[in-house]
Amino acid sequence: MGEGGRVNSIRHVKTSGMRVNGGFFVFRSEIFDWMKDGEELVDAPFQRLAAAGKLLAYPHDGFWACMDTFKDKQLLEGRLQPG
């Protein structure tokens, strides 16, 4: 990620040593102009958007955790319990 949150490149987190995507996206309808039939969103379309300087990221350094499962929910609720 460069100046102003502009994404310079996208690599697998295992090889990048950089931030991980939290999975939240906000798009304009033009996103479909950057996608070709059969492509996954984060692969080729994001690479093209980054190369064109049209992909931005917001770095968040605060607390974050996923809540994909019931177990995740229980763990997070446990963090909210006093004491």
C-alpha positions in Angstrom: 0.0 0.0 0.0 1.3 3.4 -0.9 0.4 7.0 -0.3 -3.2 7.8 0.2 -4.1 4.1 0.7 -3.5 3.3 -2.9 -2.8 -0.4 -3.3 0.4 -1.1 -5.3 0.1 -4.9 -5.5 -1.7 -7.9 -4.2 0.2 -11.0 -3.1 -0.7 -14.0 -1.0 -0.3 -13.1 2.7 2.2 -16.0 3.2 4.7 -14.3 0.9 3.9 -10.6 1.4 4.8 -9.9 5.1 2.1 -7.1 4.8 -1.4 -6.5 6.0 -4.2 -9.0 5.5 -7.5 -8.1 3.9 -10.3 -8.1 6.5 -12.8 -8.9 3.8 -14.9 -5.7 3.6 -15.3 -4.1 0.2 -17.1 -1.0 -1.1 -17.5 -0.9 -4.9 -18.9 1.3 -7.6 -21.0 -0.4 -10.2 -18.0 0.0 -12.6 -16.3 -2.9 -10.8 -18.1 -5.2 -13.4 -16.2 -3.4 -16.2 -13.0 -4.7 -14.6 -14.2 -8.3 -14.4 -14.1 -10.9 -17.1 -16.3 -14.0 -17.3 -15.2 -16.7 -14.9 -12.7 -14.6 -12.9 -12.6 -14.5 -9.2 -12.9 -10.9 -7.8 -9.6 -10.7 -5.9 -7.4 -12.4 -8.5 -7.1 -10.7 -11.9 -9.6 -7.8 -11.5 -7.9 -6.5 -8.3 -4.5 -6.8 -10.1 -5.8 -4.7 -12.9 -7.4 -2.2 -10.6 -4.1 -1.9 -8.6 -2.1 -1.4 -11.8 -4.5 1.4 -12.8 -4.2 3.1 -9.4 -7.9 2.5 -8.8 -7.7 0.2 -5.8 -7.6 1.8 -2.3 -7.2 0.3 1.2 -7.9 1.6 4.6 -5.3 0.5 7.2 -6.8 -0.4 10.5 -4.4 -0.9 13.5 -7.1 -1.4 16.1 -8.6 -4.7 17.3 -10.1 -7.0 14.7 -11.2 -10.6 14.8 -13.2 -12.7 12.5 -16.6 -14.1 13.5 -17.3 -16.9 11.0 -18.4 -19.6 13.3 -20.4 -20.1 16.5 -17.1 -20.9 18.3 -15.7 -17.5 17.1 -18.9 -15.8 18.5 -18.5 -17.5 21.8 -14.8 -16.4 22.1 -15.6 -12.8 21.2 -18.5 -12.7 23.6 -16.2 -14.0 26.3 -13.9 -11.0 25.7 -16.9 -8.7 26.5 -17.6 -10.3 29.9 -16.5 -8.2 32.8 -13.7 -9.6 35.1 
